[in-house]
Amino acid sequence: MSLNASEPRVGGLALRPLSARSVVLSLLLGAHPPELPVRDLVRAVEPFGVGASTLRAALSRMVAAGDLRRADAVYRLSDRLLERQHRQDDAVRPRTRAWDGDWETVVITATGRGPAERAELRARLTALRLAELREGVWLRPANLDRPLPRELERVAELCAARPARDPRELAARLWPLTDWAATARALLAEVGGGAEAEGSPGGASGARRDPAARLTVFAAVVRHLLADPVLPAGLLPADWPGAALRGVYGAYQRELTRVVAGRA
């Protein structure tokens, strides 16, 4: 669905109305393992305003589109969406290590790539939480507990470096930290959370109590968490709301798990 001026927004972030497909994906992306029998899906989507006939039509389309696999009336995320689940899990619980001042650096060396291939590479580097300093040069502090994919070596040189400029100034240039924090605080206010509410019940005491409306807001929360650069604390502005936003989303994810298991 395309964004437009009529869509409600929080902190400049559009709250996209959720289709039946979006509801199913939200539930499966939060499930471990990411699979559910159709009878459990029928029960789980009902609180979000999705009827059984609408669900079954959406499931058929999702299997045809390669979003889901079906075996013996059990629906499971496809390999492509399993990668999305891994990214979402990392957004909620990023794996970090102590930062020694080094920066991961990726210098693109391949030439002759078409627009689609260049766009795919940019999206992949962005998903790795790298930022582009100038054309073909991507970097970030080496504080994430993960290696860069070896297959990047086919198109780039990978190395560690220590930029000469002040790292806080460089981080502020590479990422829109002020804007990200402002949107995060607006989302926290929308779900009834705050810096003091980390680990609270995922906005259950907030203004949005309707299940479909809350799912819509929390879908915006997880999209925003995917854009969190997860920088070392010393490079972040004061009162950075990343941990608080991850806390309320994690609590909501546990709530959805109870819904899927039929315990809510």
C-alpha positions in Angstrom: 0.0 0.0 0.0 1.4 3.4 -0.9 1.8 6.1 1.6 -0.3 9.2 1.3 -1.2 12.3 3.2 -4.5 10.8 4.5 -2.7 8.0 6.4 -2.4 8.6 10.2 1.2 9.3 11.2 3.2 9.2 14.4 6.4 11.3 14.6 6.3 11.5 10.8 6.0 7.7 10.4 2.9 6.5 8.6 0.7 4.0 10.3 -0.1 1.7 7.4 -3.5 0.0 7.7 -2.8 -3.8 8.0 -4.2 -6.2 5.4 -4.9 -9.8 6.2 -1.5 -10.6 4.8 0.2 -8.1 7.1 -1.6 -9.6 10.2 -0.5 -13.1 9.2 3.1 -12.0 8.7 3.1 -10.1 12.0 2.1 -13.2 13.8 4.4 -15.6 12.0 7.4 -13.3 12.1 7.1 -13.2 15.9 6.6 -17.0 16.2 9.5 -19.4 16.9 9.4 -21.7 15.0 7.5 -19.5 12.4 4.7 -21.9 11.6 1.1 -22.4 12.6 -1.7 -24.8 11.7 -4.5 -23.1 9.8 -6.9 -23.7 12.7 -4.6 -21.7 15.0 -4.2 -19.0 12.5 -8.0 -18.7 12.2 -8.3 -18.2 15.9 -5.3 -15.9 16.2 -6.3 -13.4 13.5 -9.9 -13.1 14.7 -9.1 -10.4 17.3 -7.6 -8.3 14.5 -10.7 -8.2 12.5 -9.8 -10.9 9.9 -12.5 -13.5 9.2 -11.9 -17.1 8.3 -12.8 -16.7 4.6 -10.6 -13.6 4.2 -7.7 -15.5 5.9 -8.0 -18.5 3.7 -8.0 -16.3 0.6 -4.9 -14.4 1.9 -3.1 -17.7 2.7 -3.7 -18.9 -0.9 -2.3 -15.7 -2.3 0.7 -15.8 0.0 1.6 -19.4 -0.9 1.3 -18.5 -4.6 3.5 -15.4 -4.1 6.2 -17.4 -2.3 5.6 -15.8 1.1 4.6 -19.0 2.8 5.0 -22.7 2.4 2.1 -25.1 3.2 2.4 -28.7 4.3 -0.4 -30.7 5.9 -2.5 -27.6 6.7 0.5 -26.0 8.5 1.8 -22.7 7.1 5.4 -21.7 7.5 7.5 -18.6 6.4 9.4 -19.0 3.2 13.2 -18.8 3.2 13.0 -15.2 2.0 10.9 -14.2 4.9 13.0 -16.2 7.4 15.7 -13.8 6.5 13.3 -11.0 7.4 12.5 -12.6 10.7 16.3 -12.8 11.5 16.6 -9.1 10.8 13.6 -8.4 12.9 14.9 -10.5 15.8 18.2 -8.6 15.6 16.4 -5.3 15.6 14.7 -6.2 18.9 17.7 -7.9 20.5 20.8 -6.7 18.7 24.0 -8.5 19.5 26.7 -6.1 20.4 30.3 -6.2 21.8 32.6 -3.7 23.4 33.7 -1.1 20.9 37.5 -0.5 20.6 37.2 2.4 18.2 37.5 0.5 14.9 34.9 1.0 12.2 33.8 -1.7 9.7 34.5 -0.3 6.2 33.2 -1.6 2.9 34.6 -0.1 -0.3 32.7 -1.0 -3.4 35.1 -2.1 -6.1 32.9 -3.9 -8.7 32.0 -2.0 -11.8 29.5 -2.4 -14.6 26.5 -3.1 -12.4 23.0 -2.2 -13.5 20.6 0.0 -11.5 18.7 -2.9 -10.1 21.9 -4.6 -8.9 23.2 -1.4 -7.4 19.9 -0.8 -5.6 19.9 -4.4 -4.2 23.5 -3.9 -2.9 22.5 -0.6 -1.2 19.6 -2.2 0.4 21.7 -5.1 1.7 24.4 -2.8 3.1 21.7 -0.6 4.8 20.2 -3.8 6.3 23.7 -4.5 7.8 23.4 -1.1 9.5 26.2 0.4 7.4 25.9 4.0 6.2 27.3 5.6 3.1 30.0 8.2 3.7 30.4 8.9 0.0 29.6 7.0 -3.1 30.9 3.5 -2.8 32.2 3.8 0.8 30.1 2.4 3.6 31.0 2.1 7.3 29.9 1.8 10.9 31.4 1.3 14.3 32.6 -2.3 14.7 30.4 -2.9 17.8 28.0 -5.5 16.3 28.7 -9.1 17.2 28.5 -10.4 13.7 31.0 -10.7 10.8 30.3 -9.0 7.5 29.1 -11.6 4.9 32.0 -13.1 3.0 30.1 -12.9 -0.3 30.5 -9.1 -0.2 34.2 -9.7 -1.1 33.0 -10.4 -4.7 32.0 -6.7 -5.0 34.0 -4.9 -2.3 37.0 -4.6 -0.1 36.2 -5.2 3.6 38.5 -3.8 6.2 38.7 -2.2 9.6 39.7 1.5 9.9 39.8 4.4 12.4 38.6 7.6 10.7 40.6 10.7 11.7 37.5 12.8 12.4 35.7 12.9 15.7 33.6 9.7 15.8 30.5 11.5 17.4 30.6 14.0 14.6 30.9 11.3 12.0 28.0 9.3 13.4 25.8 12.4 13.4 26.7 12.9 9.7 26.0 9.3 8.7 22.7 8.8 10.5 19.7 11.1 11.2 20.0 10.5 15.0 17.9 13.4 16.1 15.0 12.5 13.8 15.2 8.8 14.7 15.0 9.6 18.4 12.1 12.0 17.9 10.1 9.4 16.1 10.9 6.8 18.6 9.7 9.0 21.5 6.5 9.7 19.6 5.9 5.9 19.1 6.6 5.4 22.8 4.0 8.0 23.7 1.5 6.3 21.3 1.9 2.9 22.9 2.0 4.2 26.4 5.6 3.5 27.0 8.6 5.7 27.8 12.2 5.6 28.9 11.0 4.6 32.4 8.7 2.0 31.0 11.2 -0.5 29.5 9.9 -4.0 30.1 6.3 -2.6 30.6 3.4 -4.6 29.1 3.9 -3.3 25.6 1.5 -0.4 25.7 -1.4 -2.3 27.2 -2.1 0.7 29.4 -1.8 3.2 26.5 -4.5 4.9 24.5 -4.7 2.3 21.8 -6.5 -0.7 23.2 -8.2 -2.1 20.0 -6.1 -5.1 18.9 -6.0 -4.1 15.2 -5.0 -0.5 16.0 -2.3 -1.6 18.5 -0.9 -4.1 15.9 -0.8 -1.3 13.4 1.2 0.9 15.8 3.6 -1.9 16.7 4.2 -2.7 13.1 5.4 0.9 12.8 7.6 0.3 15.9 9.4 -2.7 14.4 9.9 -0.9 11.1 11.5 1.9 13.1 13.7 -0.5 15.1 15.0 -1.9 11.8 16.4 1.6 11.1 18.1 1.9 14.5 21.9 2.1 13.8 22.7 0.4 17.2 25.7 2.6 17.8 28.0 2.5 20.8 26.6 4.5 23.7 29.4 7.1 23.5 28.3 8.1 19.9 24.6 8.6 20.8 22.8 11.7 21.9 21.8 11.9 25.5 18.6 10.0 26.5 18.6 7.8 23.4 15.3 6.0 23.3 16.4 2.8 21.5 16.4 0.5 24.5 13.0 1.7 25.7 11.5 1.2 22.3 12.9 -2.3 22.0 11.6 -3.0 25.6 8.0 -2.2 24.8 8.1 -4.0 21.5 9.6 -7.1 23.1 6.8 -7.1 25.7 4.2 -6.8 22.9 5.9 -9.6 21.0 5.5 -11.8 24.1 1.9 -10.8 24.2 1.4 -11.8 20.6 3.0 -15.2 21.4 0.4 -15.7 24.1 -2.4 -14.8 21.6 -1.0 -17.3 19.1 -0.7 -20.0 21.8 -4.4 -19.3 22.8 -3.5 -18.2 26.3 -4.6 -14.5 26.0 
